[in-house]
Amino acid sequence: MKSVKTLPEFAAISELEINAALDAYDDAMEEEHSSCGGCEASEENPTNPVVAEVFRLITAYTDRMNELVVLEKEQNKEISESFLADLLSFEAEAPIERIAFDFVADAVFDEGEDEE
């Protein structure tokens, strides 16, 4: 995960600013969804650069996590709890990295709960 970093222009953005951008994006998607009678939201590439960077980081973290899981399975045939703990203990350097990684970690935990 350490190889995934935010672009320099986003490193100093505060958590408050990031969450405000994400909230505005969610509101816009909700409004679009309700205005078209429940159709799928059409904006896959957000115009807000902060939201776009969060999405980029989420994709990069997910891709990197998938790569590491595949390598672990190839080497050990199963995923150990310590491997998952190490994987999810990533320390982000910037607020935007932490927020993006939290989305990925939450998805991992939600998926694990669905399997039980």
N, C-alpha and C positions, 0 to 999 in steps of 0.2 A: 504494500500500500504506500510505502514511503516514496515510490516512484511517481505517484500521482500528486501533482501540485496545482494550486490555483495559478491563474495568470497574474502577473505582478500588479496589474491595475485593480485587482479585486482583493488583494491581501489585507488591506487596511480598512475595508468596509466593516462597519460595526454589525453586530448581531441584530440590533434593532432595525437598521436599514435593510438588511437582508430579509428579515421576517416581514417587514412592511412591503417589500417588493413581492415576496411570495404570497402574502395575503391579497395584494392587489391583483395578482395573476389569478389566484383562486376565485376571487370575486368576479373577475371578468369571465372566467370559464363557466362559473355557475350561472351568470347572467346569460351568456351565450347558450348554455344548455337549456335554460328555462325558456328563453325566447323562441327557440326552435321546436318547442314541444317535446323535449326529451331526446333529441337526436344527439349523436356523439359530438363532443367538442372538436372543432376543426383545427385549432391552433396547436400544432405540434412543435413549432419553432417559435418560442416566445420572442417578442420584440424587445422586452426589457433585458438589457445586457447582464444584469445581476441574476435574473432568473435563468437566462441562457447558460450562464456559468455554473449555477447550481446543477442544472440538468446535465451539463457536460461532465461535471465532477461525479455525479451519481452514476452516469454511464461508465466512466473510467474506473471508478471503484468497483462497480459490479463486474465489469470485464476482468479486472485484475483479480478479484476474489474468485471468479470462476476459473481463471487460469491456475491459481494456487490450489484450489480444490481438486482440479483434474490432476495436477502434479502429485498431490498428496495421495490420491486414490491409486495412481500408477505405482507409487513407491510402497504404499502400505496397505492397499486394498480396501481400507475403510478409513473414515474420518474420526480421529480421536477428539475427545472433549478438550484436551489441552491445545490441539491445533486450532480448534474453533475459538477458544478463549484468546489465544495469541492473535488470531486473525481479527477479532473484534476489539482488541485492546489498542488499536491504532490511536496515536496521539496526533491530532491535527495541529498544524502550525498557525492556521488562520481561522477566524470564525466561519468563513464560508466553507472551508474544508470540513470543519466539525459538523456544521448543519447538513451538508451533503452526505457525509458519512453516517450521520445519525439516521437519515432516511434509509440508507442501505441496511444498516444494522437492524432497524425496526422491521424492515421487510424480511430479513432473515429470521428474526424471532417470530414474526407473524406466520411465516411459512412453516416453521417448526411446530407451532401450536396447531396449525391446520392438519398436520400429518398425524397428530396424536389422537 
